[in-house]
Amino acid sequence: DTAVSQTPKYLVTQMGNDKSIKCEQNLGHDTMYWYKQDSKKFLKIMFSYNNKELIINETVPNRFSPKSPDKAHLNLHINSLELGDSAVYFCASSPGAKKLAGLARPRTDTQYFGPGTRLTVL
Amino acid sequence: AQSVTQLGSHVSVSEGALVLLRCNYSSSVPPYLFWYVQYPNQGLQLLLKYTSAATLVKGINGFEAEFKKSETSFHLTKPSAHMSDAAEYFCAVSDEDDYKLSFGAGTTVTVRA
């Protein structure tokens, strides 16, 4: 059984198009993430949701919009695609229970990654 | 903010030789550190993590790492390399803001027969 799955695995499209990448996890985790890995393999966090609440929103163009219909799904919509958007996009999840005042923070949580979506913009 | 630096973007070892991958961290709070491995065309997989319970951490596939506060290091080692260890290795630190991992630039390991 796949723990974190992403579709599609490959996505080739023209500049200016709008596309979506879907992510699903069956681990029962509360937190999900989107990362971008560039051609030099550098990994950068883009967004994170905890129980459908946006908790991390890095400096990303507003052409990128995450959507979490439920805590098992986190989709990434990209409008007006540009050449520089070409990369591998990874979804991940971690147990990360919702933060409550006074409780220990889940800094030690392991993140579980999907297989990646290779986006090529022509 | 926390960050990690991986020294050496590429390491080449002979099969059976020691694998040593270097990672130094910068953190204003006690760090939690991770090593992940990425095999070709796959996602990242946790090798091991330091959560302050023990300074020598053992992971999967024969890897281990030692946390040295005095040197701000968390180097990854494996006594005897196998061909299947060829992959990209990432060191990461858990940000003070709970959920965020900051990754190093990665080290590519190639194993020579």
Chai-1 contact restraints between the chains, C-beta under 6 A:
chainA,res_idxA,chainB,res_idxB,connection_type,confidence,min_distance_angstrom,max_distance_angstrom,comment,restraint_id
A,T31,B,Y99,contact,1.0,0.0,6.0,A-B,restraint_1
A,K41,B,E88,contact,1.0,0.0,6.0,A-B,restraint_2
A,K41,B,G106,contact,1.0,0.0,6.0,A-B,restraint_3
A,F42,B,A105,contact,1.0,0.0,6.0,A-B,restraint_4
A,L43,B,F103,contact,1.0,0.0,6.0,A-B,restraint_5
A,I45,B,K100,contact,1.0,0.0,6.0,A-B,restraint_6
A,S48,B,Y99,contact,1.0,0.0,6.0,A-B,restraint_7
A,I56,B,K100,contact,1.0,0.0,6.0,A-B,restraint_8
A,F90,B,G43,contact,1.0,0.0,6.0,A-B,restraint_9
A,G96,B,Y99,contact,1.0,0.0,6.0,A-B,restraint_10
A,R105,B,D98,contact,1.0,0.0,6.0,A-B,restraint_11
A,R107,B,Y32,contact,1.0,0.0,6.0,A-B,restraint_12
A,R107,B,S94,contact,1.0,0.0,6.0,A-B,restraint_13
A,R107,B,D98,contact,1.0,0.0,6.0,A-B,restraint_14
A,T108,B,Y32,contact,1.0,0.0,6.0,A-B,restraint_15
A,T108,B,T51,contact,1.0,0.0,6.0,A-B,restraint_16
A,T110,B,L46,contact,1.0,0.0,6.0,A-B,restraint_17
A,F113,B,G43,contact,1.0,0.0,6.0,A-B,restraint_18
A,F113,B,L44,contact,1.0,0.0,6.0,A-B,restraint_19
A,G114,B,G43,contact,1.0,0.0,6.0,A-B,restraint_20
A,P115,B,Q42,contact,1.0,0.0,6.0,A-B,restraint_21
A,P115,B,G43,contact,1.0,0.0,6.0,A-B,restraint_22
A,G116,B,G43,contact,1.0,0.0,6.0,A-B,restraint_23
